[in-house]
């Protein structure tokens, strides 16, 4: 099974439909985070925040591998 070449060409990056889907997903996650906060489940929010920080660090490391090499 091969991956279509348009995924790697960047044509999906500028797709308005992809932006709408990402925005809708963010709204759903914000609603779920609000509900878990009101229920008192702050541990779940802490894990979600930690996962976000780890993902941001990995993306930053992949974007600039030389800087990440100095950090580690």
SERO-4910 file (N, C-alpha, C, O; in steps of 0.05 Angstrom, whole numbers):
BEGIN
 pado doro    nc1    nc2    nc3   cac1   cac2   cac3    cc1    cc2    cc3    oc1    oc2    oc3
  Unk    A     17    -23      0      0      0      0     18     25      0     35     28     17
  Unk    A     14     42    -19     31     66    -21     15     90    -13    -10     92    -16
  Unk    A     30    110     -4     18    135      4     16    153    -20     35    155    -35
  Unk    A     -7    166    -25     -9    184    -48     12    206    -47     18    217    -25
  Unk    A     22    213    -70     44    233    -70     34    261    -63     50    278    -56
  Unk    A      8    266    -65     -2    293    -59      1    299    -29      1    323    -21
  Unk    A      2    279    -12      6    283     16     33    295     21     36    313     38
  Unk    A     53    286      7     80    296     11     86    321     -4    105    335      2
  Unk    A     69    329    -23     74    353    -39     66    378    -25     73    400    -34
  Unk    A     50    376     -3     42    400     11     15    410      2      6    431     11
  Unk    A      2    397    -17    -24    407    -27    -46    405     -6    -65    420     -7
  Unk    A    -43    386     13    -64    384     34    -60    405     55    -79    410     71
  Unk    A    -37    416     57    -31    436     78    -48    461     74    -55    473     94
  Unk    A    -54    469     50    -69    493     45    -99    487     40   -113    505     30
  Unk    A   -108    464     46   -136    456     41   -154    470     62   -150    466     86
  Unk    A   -174    485     53   -192    497     72   -209    477     87   -216    481    110
  Unk    A   -215    454     75   -230    433     88   -215    422    112   -226    417    133
  Unk    A   -189    419    108   -172    408    130   -171    428    153   -171    420    176
  Unk    A   -171    454    147   -172    474    168   -198    474    183   -198    478    207
  Unk    A   -220    471    169   -246    469    182   -248    445    200   -258    446    223
  Unk    A   -238    423    191   -238    398    207   -221    401    232   -228    393    253
  Unk    A   -197    413    229   -180    418    252   -192    437    272   -190    433    296
  Unk    A   -206    457    262   -219    477    280   -242    463    295   -245    467    319
  Unk    A   -257    446    281   -279    432    294   -268    413    315   -280    410    337
  Unk    A   -246    400    309   -234    381    329   -224    397    353   -226    387    376
  Unk    A   -213    420    349   -204    437    372   -228    446    389   -226    446    413
  Unk    A   -250    452    376   -274    460    392   -284    437    409   -292    440    432
  Unk    A   -284    413    397   -293    389    412   -275    384    435   -284    378    458
  Unk    A   -249    386    431   -230    381    453   -232    402    474   -229    396    498
  Unk    A   -237    427    467   -240    448    487   -265    443    503   -265    448    528
  Unk    A   -287    434    491   -311    428    505   -307    405    525   -316    406    547
  Unk    A   -292    384    516   -287    362    534   -268    370    557   -272    360    579
  Unk    A   -249    388    551   -232    397    573   -247    414    593   -242    411    617
  Unk    A   -266    429    584   -283    445    602   -299    427    620   -302    431    644
  Unk    A   -311    406    608   -327    387    623   -310    372    644   -319    368    666
  Unk    A   -286    364    636   -269    349    655   -259    368    678   -255    359    700
  Unk    A   -256    393    672   -248    412    692   -271    416    713   -266    416    737
  Unk    A   -295    418    703   -318    422    721   -324    396    737   -335    398    759
  Unk    A   -317    373    727   -320    348    742   -298    344    762   -301    327    780
  Unk    A   -277    360    760   -255    358    779   -233    339    771   -216    331    787
  Unk    A   -233    331    746   -213    312    735   -189    329    725   -185    330    701
  Unk    A   -174    340    743   -151    356    735   -127    340    727   -109    349    713
  Unk    A   -126    315    736   -104    297    729   -105    292    699    -84    291    686
  Unk    A   -128    288    688   -131    284    659   -122    308    643   -109    306    622
  Unk    A   -128    332    654   -119    357    640    -89    360    642    -76    369    623
  Unk    A    -78    351    665    -49    353    667    -35    334    648    -15    342    636
  Unk    A    -45    310    644    -34    292    625    -37    302    596    -19    299    580
  Unk    A    -59    315    590    -63    326    564    -44    349    559    -33    351    537
  Unk    A    -39    366    579    -20    387    576      8    377    573     24    388    557
  Unk    A     15    356    588     42    344    585     45    332    558     67    334    546
  Unk    A     24    319    547     26    307    520     30    329    500     45    326    480
  Unk    A     16    352    503     19    374    485     48    385    485     60    391    464
  Unk    A     59    387    509     87    397    511    107    378    498    126    387    485
  Unk    A    103    352    502    121    332    490    119    334    460    139    333    446
  Unk    A     94    336    449     91    337    420    103    363    409    116    362    388
  Unk    A    100    385    423    112    410    414    143    408    414    156    418    396
  Unk    A    154    395    434    183    391    436    193    373    413    213    378    401
  Unk    A    178    352    407    185    334    385    184    349    358    202    346    341
  Unk    A    163    365    354    161    380    329    184    400    326    196    403    305
  Unk    A    190    414    348    213    433    348    239    419    343    256    429    329
  Unk    A    242    395    354    266    380    349    269    371    320    290    371    309
  Unk    A    246    362    309    247    353    281    251    377    262    263    373    240
  Unk    A    241    400    269    245    423    251    274    433    252    284    443    231
  Unk    A    287    432    274    315    441    276    331    420    291    335    423    315
  Unk    A    341    401    277    354    379    290    381    387    302    391    375    321
  Unk    A    394    408    291    419    417    302    416    429    330    432    424    348
  Unk    A    395    446    332    390    458    358    382    436    379    391    437    402
  Unk    A    367    416    370    359    394    388    383    378    395    384    367    417
  Unk    A    402    375    378    426    360    384    442    374    407    454    361    424
  Unk    A    442    401    407    456    415    428    441    413    455    453    413    476
  Unk    A    414    411    453    398    409    478    402    382    491    404    381    516
  Unk    A    402    361    475    404    334    487    432    326    494    436    304    504
***
